[in-house]
Amino acid sequence: MAYTFDTLGYAKRLRDAGISQGQPEAHAEAAREFVMGELVTKVDLQAVKADLQAANADLLAAMETLSLRLTLRLGVMLATGLATSIGLIAAIIKL
């Protein structure tokens, strides 16, 4: 949806209110520049949405990688603990 700002109507309304000739046009142009420059369009929102989706995909991939690394570390710790326990039990039995 495109938004428009009627600078001519705005300037006319200011002139009708008693403001001198040059000022209404300057007010209208300034209002158009400041107000219309800050409006967000659908295209702007779609670009931000695409950026957020890409960042989300990157985060999910990083989380998956970290999850796999933590699972591997836990498996190594458990295997090491089990091997140590078996070694201790074997040493005790030999005594």
Backbone torsions as a table, in degrees:
resi	resn	phi	psi	omega
1	MET	NA	125.7	179.7
2	ALA	-92.7	137.6	177.4
3	TYR	-105.9	140.2	177.7
4	THR	-124.2	153.9	177.7
5	PHE	-123.3	119.6	-176.7
6	ASP	-80.3	88.5	-178.5
7	THR	-66.5	-35.1	-179.9
8	LEU	-65.6	-46.7	178.8
9	GLY	-63.2	-39.4	178.4
10	TYR	-63.4	-46.9	179.6
11	ALA	-63.7	-40.1	179.1
12	LYS	-62.9	-42.2	179.8
13	ARG	-63.9	-39.1	177.3
14	LEU	-66.7	-40.6	177.8
15	ARG	-63.5	-41.2	179.6
16	ASP	-64.9	-25.1	179.3
17	ALA	-83.1	-5.2	174.3
18	GLY	106.9	9.0	178.6
19	ILE	-82.3	139.9	-175.2
20	SER	-61.8	163.8	-168.5
21	GLN	-55.1	-49.0	-173.5
22	GLY	-73.1	-28.9	-174.2
23	GLN	-70.9	-40.9	-179.3
24	PRO	-58.3	-40.5	179.1
25	GLU	-64.7	-41.0	178.7
26	ALA	-64.7	-41.7	177.1
27	HIS	-61.7	-44.3	-177.5
28	ALA	-63.9	-43.9	179.4
29	GLU	-65.2	-43.0	179.5
30	ALA	-63.3	-43.5	179.6
31	ALA	-62.9	-42.4	179.7
32	ARG	-62.8	-44.8	-179.1
33	GLU	-63.8	-44.6	-175.6
34	PHE	-78.6	-40.2	-177.6
35	VAL	-75.8	-50.0	-174.9
36	MET	-71.6	-28.3	179.2
37	GLY	-68.2	-21.3	-177.0
38	GLU	-96.6	-6.4	-179.9
39	LEU	-74.5	142.1	179.0
40	VAL	-100.7	134.5	-179.7
41	THR	-101.0	171.2	176.6
42	LYS	-60.8	-37.2	179.6
43	VAL	-63.1	-42.1	177.4
44	ASP	-60.4	-45.9	-179.1
45	LEU	-65.0	-39.4	179.0
46	GLN	-65.5	-36.7	178.2
47	ALA	-66.0	-42.7	178.4
48	VAL	-66.2	-40.5	178.7
49	LYS	-61.4	-43.6	178.6
50	ALA	-63.4	-40.8	177.7
51	ASP	-62.8	-43.5	179.9
52	LEU	-66.2	-38.8	178.2
53	GLN	-65.5	-38.9	177.8
54	ALA	-65.9	-42.7	178.4
55	ALA	-64.7	-38.5	178.4
56	ASN	-64.1	-42.0	178.3
57	ALA	-63.0	-40.9	177.7
58	ASP	-62.8	-42.8	179.5
59	LEU	-65.0	-41.2	178.8
60	LEU	-63.6	-39.8	177.9
61	ALA	-65.4	-41.3	178.6
62	ALA	-65.5	-39.2	178.7
63	MET	-65.9	-39.1	178.6
64	GLU	-63.6	-43.1	178.1
65	THR	-61.8	-46.0	179.0
66	LEU	-63.5	-38.2	178.5
67	SER	-62.2	-43.9	178.7
68	LEU	-64.7	-40.9	179.5
69	ARG	-64.6	-41.3	179.2
70	LEU	-66.9	-38.6	177.2
71	THR	-62.5	-43.2	178.3
72	LEU	-63.0	-44.4	178.8
73	ARG	-62.1	-42.7	179.3
74	LEU	-63.1	-41.8	178.1
75	GLY	-62.0	-41.9	178.5
76	VAL	-64.9	-41.9	179.2
77	MET	-63.4	-42.1	179.1
78	LEU	-66.0	-42.3	179.0
79	ALA	-64.0	-41.1	178.4
80	THR	-64.6	-43.4	178.8
81	GLY	-63.9	-40.7	179.4
82	LEU	-66.0	-43.4	179.5
83	ALA	-64.2	-39.6	178.5
84	THR	-65.0	-42.8	179.8
85	SER	-63.9	-42.8	179.1
86	ILE	-63.2	-41.7	178.1
87	GLY	-62.4	-41.3	178.4
88	LEU	-66.8	-41.6	179.2
89	ILE	-64.1	-42.5	179.1
90	ALA	-63.6	-37.8	179.0
91	ALA	-67.3	-39.5	-179.6
92	ILE	-67.2	-40.9	-179.9
93	ILE	-63.9	-36.8	-179.6
94	LYS	-68.1	-24.4	179.7
95	LEU	-72.2	NA	NA
